[in-house]
Amino acid sequence: MSITELDKEYVAGTYARFPVELVSGKGSIVVDSKGKDYIDLGSGIGVTCFGIADDEWTAAVATQAATLQHTSNLYYTKPCTELAQLLCERTGMKKVFFSNSGAEANECAIKVARKYSAEKKGAEYSTIITLKNSFHGRTLTTLAATGQDHFHELFNPLTPGFAHVAAEDLETLTKMVKELPTAAIMIECVQGEGGVIALSHEFVTGAAKLAAEHDIPLIVDEVQTGNGRTGALYAYMNYGISPDIVSTAKGLGGGLPIGATLMSEKMEHVLGAGDHGSTYGANPVCCAGALSVIKRIDDALLAEVREKSQYIFSALEGTDGIISVTGMGLMIGIKTKKPAKEVVAACMENGVLCLTAKDKVRLLPALNIPMDVLKKAVEVIKTACAE
C-alpha cells in the first residue's frame, strides 16, 4: 500500500490533505516523493520560521537530544530556564509557563485570568470576552473561546463562561465589560484563521485601556502572530500596548511542539505550586530548538520581514484576479476572484505551496525566505490568480 493508502487506512480522517507526500527539504524548498520541488509559503502553518532543516536549529536540537531529552518538571533544566529568561527579557514579562501547543498556552492564559479575577473580585468574575471571528484552539475550552459558530456545532455543550463581541466594536465591548462579571478580554491582533485580518490600532489600544481601567486582565493570543511573524517579536508590540498575559506557540519551536504563556508583573504570582502543570512542558529538546529561534529574531531580521511584507503587498495589490490583500508582516491573506482552493491548487501544480484561511489564500513563508525565491513564488501566485 502507498503512504496515501496507509494514511487513509490508519489515520483519523480529520484532515483534508493535499495530494502531496513531502519527504525532505532545505530552507524554503520542500521535495515530494516524486522528486518535485516546491517553494514553501506555508511553513507548516507558521511553524518552521527558519525553514526546513535549518542548520543552527538542527544542531541545537540534535545536541540536546543526545544529552538529555526529557526530565519532567520535577527537576531544573538549563534550556527551560534560559528560554524563560530570554522571553522575559525580550518582552518585559515576568514569568513563563511552558506547554506543548497553542491551545494549551491559551488554556493556561484563561486559567491565570480566572484565578486572578476570582481572588481579586470574587468567584463569579469568570467571563472571558473574546472576539467574533477569532480562533483560539480546538480543546473544548478554547473552542468556547473561539468566536466562530461553525467550530462549535458538533461539540456542544462547550465550556461555559465565554462571550463574544464583534472586532472593532469598542462601544459594545465597553458595555459588556460593565454588565458582565468579566475575568478577561482576549484578542488576536491579527485574526489568522478568521481570514488574516489585522485589528485597527484604535480598537486594540481602546481594548487595552478599557481592561486597565477595570482591572481586567488583557490576554493577547500570539500563537500564530508571534515570534517575528508580523515584523515585530510579538504582534502586540506593533500597537504599543502591554498585555497582562501573552500566549504563543507555532513558530516558537521552529518545528517542535512547544507553547508558552507569558505573565506580566501583575500576573506573575497568580499560579502557585500545583495550580497547573504539563508533563512535556519545557521539554529540553523543544526548549533548545526555541532558544535557537528566539536568539535569531533580532532587529535586522524583523526589518527584513517588514521589507518582504511590503514587497508582497505592492506586488499583489491591484493585480489581475486579486480583490484585496490583508494581514501584517509575513502573515498575509489574499482575497481572489477565483475560489481560493482553485488558486492554491494551481500554485501547487506550478511548484508553490500556499494555504487557505476562510475564503482567502494565506501566505506564511519562513521569516528568512530568500528574496529571489519569494519573488519567484509571487509570480506563480499572480499567474494562478489571473482571470
C-alpha positions in Angstrom: 0.0 0.0 0.0 1.1 3.6 -0.7 1.6 6.1 2.1 -1.6 7.8 0.9 -3.5 4.5 1.2 -1.9 3.6 4.6 -2.8 7.1 5.9 -6.5 6.7 4.8 -6.5 3.2 6.4 -5.0 4.1 9.8 -5.0 7.9 10.5 -8.2 9.6 11.8 -9.8 11.3 8.9 -9.7 14.8 10.3 -7.6 16.4 7.6 -8.4 17.2 4.0 -4.8 16.7 2.9 -3.3 18.0 -0.3 -2.4 15.2 -2.7 1.3 15.6 -2.0 3.7 13.4 0.1 6.6 15.5 1.4 9.8 13.7 2.1 12.6 16.3 2.6 13.6 19.9 2.2 16.0 22.6 2.9 15.2 26.2 3.7 12.1 27.3 1.8 12.2 24.4 -0.6 10.5 21.1 0.1 10.6 17.9 -2.0 7.8 15.4 -2.6 8.1 11.6 -3.0 8.3 12.0 -6.8 11.2 14.4 -6.6 9.3 17.5 -7.4 10.5 20.8 -5.7 8.1 23.3 -4.1 8.6 26.8 -2.7 7.0 26.5 0.8 4.9 29.5 1.6 3.1 27.8 4.5 5.9 26.8 6.8 3.8 24.2 8.5 1.2 26.8 9.3 3.7 29.3 10.5 5.9 26.8 12.4 9.1 26.4 10.5 10.0 30.0 10.8 13.6 29.5 9.7 12.7 26.9 7.0 13.3 23.2 6.8 16.4 21.6 8.3 17.9 24.9 9.4 21.5 24.2 10.3 21.6 26.1 13.6 18.2 24.8 14.8 19.1 21.2 13.8 22.4 21.4 15.6 20.8 22.8 18.8 18.1 20.1 18.8 20.5 17.2 18.0 22.9 18.2 20.7 20.2 18.4 23.3 18.6 15.2 22.2 21.9 13.4 22.6 22.4 15.0 26.0 19.1 14.9 27.9 15.9 14.6 26.0 13.4 14.7 28.9 13.2 15.1 32.7 9.7 16.3 33.6 9.2 19.5 35.6 10.2 17.8 38.8 13.8 19.0 38.1 15.6 22.1 36.9 17.0 22.2 33.4 19.1 24.8 31.7 17.2 25.0 28.3 13.9 25.7 30.2 15.4 28.4 32.4 17.4 30.1 29.7 14.3 30.2 27.3 12.1 31.7 30.1 14.8 34.3 30.9 15.2 35.2 27.2 11.4 35.6 26.6 11.0 37.7 29.7 14.0 39.9 28.8 12.7 40.4 25.2 9.1 41.2 26.3 9.3 42.8 29.8 7.1 40.0 31.1 8.0 38.3 34.4 7.0 34.6 34.4 6.6 31.9 31.7 4.6 28.6 31.8 5.6 26.1 29.1 3.2 23.7 27.5 3.1 21.8 24.2 0.8 23.8 21.9 -1.1 27.0 21.3 -4.4 25.6 22.6 -2.6 24.6 25.9 -1.0 28.0 26.1 -4.4 29.6 25.8 -5.9 27.2 28.4 -3.2 28.4 30.8 -3.9 32.0 30.0 -7.6 31.5 30.7 -6.8 29.8 34.0 -4.5 32.6 35.1 -7.1 35.2 34.3 -9.9 33.5 36.0 -7.8 32.8 39.1 -6.7 36.4 39.3 -10.2 37.8 38.9 -11.7 35.3 41.3 -9.2 36.2 44.0 -9.5 39.9 43.4 -13.2 40.3 42.8 -15.0 37.1 43.6 -15.6 33.7 42.0 -18.5 35.0 39.9 -16.0 37.0 37.8 -15.3 34.3 35.3 -16.5 35.5 31.9 -13.9 35.8 29.2 -14.8 38.2 26.4 -13.3 37.3 23.0 -13.9 38.5 19.5 -16.2 37.1 16.9 -14.3 35.6 14.0 -11.5 34.6 16.4 -9.7 31.3 16.8 -8.1 30.1 20.0 -7.8 26.3 19.7 -9.6 23.0 19.5 -9.9 21.9 23.1 -13.5 22.3 24.5 -12.5 25.4 26.4 -10.5 27.1 23.6 -13.3 26.2 21.2 -15.7 28.0 23.5 -13.3 31.0 23.4 -13.3 30.8 19.6 -15.8 33.2 18.1 -16.9 31.2 15.1 -20.1 29.2 15.4 -19.2 26.5 12.9 -16.4 25.3 15.1 -18.9 24.8 17.9 -21.7 22.9 16.2 -20.7 19.3 16.7 -19.2 19.6 20.2 -21.8 21.2 22.5 -22.0 21.7 25.3 -18.8 23.7 25.4 -17.1 25.1 28.5 -19.4 27.9 29.8 -18.2 31.4 30.7 -17.4 33.0 27.3 -19.0 35.9 25.5 -18.1 37.2 22.0 -18.2 40.7 20.6 -17.5 41.9 17.0 -14.0 43.1 16.3 -13.8 46.9 16.1 -16.9 47.4 18.2 -15.4 49.1 21.2 -18.7 50.5 22.3 -20.3 47.1 22.7 -17.2 45.7 24.3 -17.3 48.6 26.9 -21.0 47.8 27.6 -20.2 44.1 28.0 -17.4 44.8 30.5 -19.7 46.9 32.6 -22.6 44.4 32.5 -20.8 41.0 32.7 -18.7 39.7 35.6 -15.6 39.8 33.4 -12.4 37.8 34.1 -10.5 38.8 31.0 -10.6 40.3 27.5 -8.8 38.0 25.0 -7.8 39.1 21.4 -5.6 38.2 18.5 -4.1 41.3 16.9 -4.4 39.6 13.6 -7.2 37.1 13.2 -5.4 34.3 11.4 -8.0 31.5 10.9 -10.6 34.2 10.6 -9.2 35.4 7.3 -5.9 37.1 8.2 -7.5 40.4 9.3 -5.4 42.9 11.3 -7.3 44.7 14.1 -7.1 48.5 14.0 -4.8 50.4 16.3 -7.8 52.3 17.7 -9.6 49.1 18.7 -6.6 47.4 20.2 -5.4 50.4 22.2 -9.0 51.0 23.3 -9.5 47.5 24.5 -6.2 47.7 26.4 -7.2 51.0 28.1 -10.6 49.5 29.0 -9.1 46.4 30.5 -6.7 48.6 32.6 -9.4 50.9 33.8 -11.5 48.0 35.1 -8.5 45.9 36.4 -9.4 43.1 33.8 -6.5 41.0 32.5 -5.9 41.6 28.8 -4.8 38.3 27.1 -3.2 38.6 23.7 -3.2 35.3 21.7 0.1 35.3 19.8 0.0 31.6 18.8 0.2 32.4 15.1 1.2 36.1 15.2 4.2 35.7 17.5 7.9 35.1 17.1 8.6 37.6 14.4 5.7 36.7 12.1 4.3 40.3 11.9 7.5 42.2 11.7 7.8 42.6 15.5 8.8 40.0 18.0 5.1 39.8 19.1 2.3 41.5 17.2 1.0 43.5 20.2 4.3 45.4 20.0 3.1 46.9 16.8 0.3 48.6 18.7 2.3 49.9 21.7 0.3 48.1 24.3 1.4 46.0 27.3 -0.8 42.9 27.8 -1.2 41.1 31.1 -0.9 37.6 29.6 0.5 36.5 26.2 0.1 33.1 24.7 2.4 31.8 21.9 3.4 28.6 20.2 3.8 27.6 16.4 7.0 29.5 15.3 8.4 29.4 18.8 9.7 25.9 18.5 10.8 26.1 14.8 9.2 22.7 14.2 8.9 21.1 17.6 5.8 21.2 19.8 6.1 23.9 22.4 3.7 26.5 23.8 4.3 29.4 26.2 2.2 31.6 28.4 3.9 34.8 29.5 2.7 36.7 32.5 3.2 40.3 33.4 4.3 41.7 36.8 0.6 41.9 37.8 0.1 38.2 37.0 3.4 36.7 37.9 2.4 35.3 41.3 -1.1 34.1 40.3 -0.2 30.5 39.8 1.2 28.6 42.8 2.6 25.1 43.2 0.1 22.6 41.9 -2.2 25.1 40.2 -1.1 24.0 36.8 1.2 21.5 35.1 2.4 19.8 32.0 4.4 16.5 31.7 6.1 17.5 28.5 6.1 21.3 29.1 9.6 22.8 28.9 10.9 19.6 27.3 14.7 20.3 27.0 14.9 19.4 23.3 11.9 21.7 22.4 13.4 24.5 24.5 16.8 24.1 22.8 15.1 24.5 19.5 13.1 27.5 20.7 16.3 29.2 22.1 17.9 28.9 18.7 14.8 30.6 17.1 14.3 33.5 19.6 18.0 34.3 19.7 18.0 35.0 16.0 14.8 37.1 15.8 16.7 40.4 16.0 16.1 43.9 14.7 17.8 43.0 11.3 15.6 40.0 10.7 12.4 41.9 11.7 13.3 44.7 9.3 13.8 42.0 6.6 10.3 40.6 7.4 8.8 44.0 7.0 10.6 44.6 3.8 9.4 41.3 2.3 5.9 42.0 3.5 5.9 45.4 1.7 7.1 43.7 -1.4 4.3 41.1 -1.3 1.6 43.7 -0.7 2.9 46.0 -3.5 3.3 43.1 -6.0 -0.1 41.7 -5.4 -2.4 44.6 -4.7 -4.4 45.6 -7.8 -3.2 42.6 -9.8 -5.5 40.8 -12.2 -7.8 38.5 -10.2 -6.9 39.8 -6.8 -9.6 41.7 -4.9 -7.6 42.6 -1.7 -4.5 41.8 0.3 -4.7 41.8 4.1 -2.6 40.9 7.1 0.7 42.1 8.7 4.3 41.1 8.2 4.6 37.7 6.6 1.1 36.7 7.7 -0.9 37.6 4.5 -4.4 36.8 3.2 -5.3 37.2 -0.5 -8.9 37.6 -1.5 -9.1 36.3 -5.0 -11.9 36.4 -7.7 -11.3 32.7 -8.3 -12.1 30.3 -5.4 -9.1 30.2 -3.0 -8.8 26.4 -3.2 -8.6 26.7 -7.0 -5.8 29.2 -6.7 -3.9 27.0 -4.2 -4.2 24.0 -6.5 -2.8 26.0 -9.4 0.1 27.2 -7.3 0.8 23.7 -6.2 0.8 22.4 -9.7 3.4 25.0 -10.5 5.6 24.4 -7.5 4.4 26.7 -4.8 2.7 25.6 -1.6 0.1 28.1 -0.2 -2.6 27.7 2.5 -6.1 29.0 2.9 -8.0 30.9 5.6 -11.7 31.0 5.1 -12.2 32.3 1.5 -8.6 33.6 1.1 -5.3 32.3 0.0 -3.0 32.5 3.0 0.8 33.0 3.0 3.0 32.2 6.0 6.5 31.8 4.5 9.7 31.3 6.5 10.9 34.6 8.0 14.2 34.2 6.2 12.9 33.1 2.8 15.4 34.4 0.2 14.0 37.4 -1.7 14.7 35.7 -5.1 12.7 32.7 -4.0 9.9 34.8 -2.7 9.7 36.8 -6.0 9.5 33.6 -8.0 6.7 32.3 -5.8 4.8 35.6 -6.1 4.9 35.4 -9.9 3.4 31.9 -9.7 0.6 33.3 -7.4 -0.1 36.2 -9.8 -0.4 33.8 -12.7 -2.7 31.5 -10.7 -5.0 34.4 -9.7 -5.2 35.9 -13.2 -8.6 35.6 -14.9 
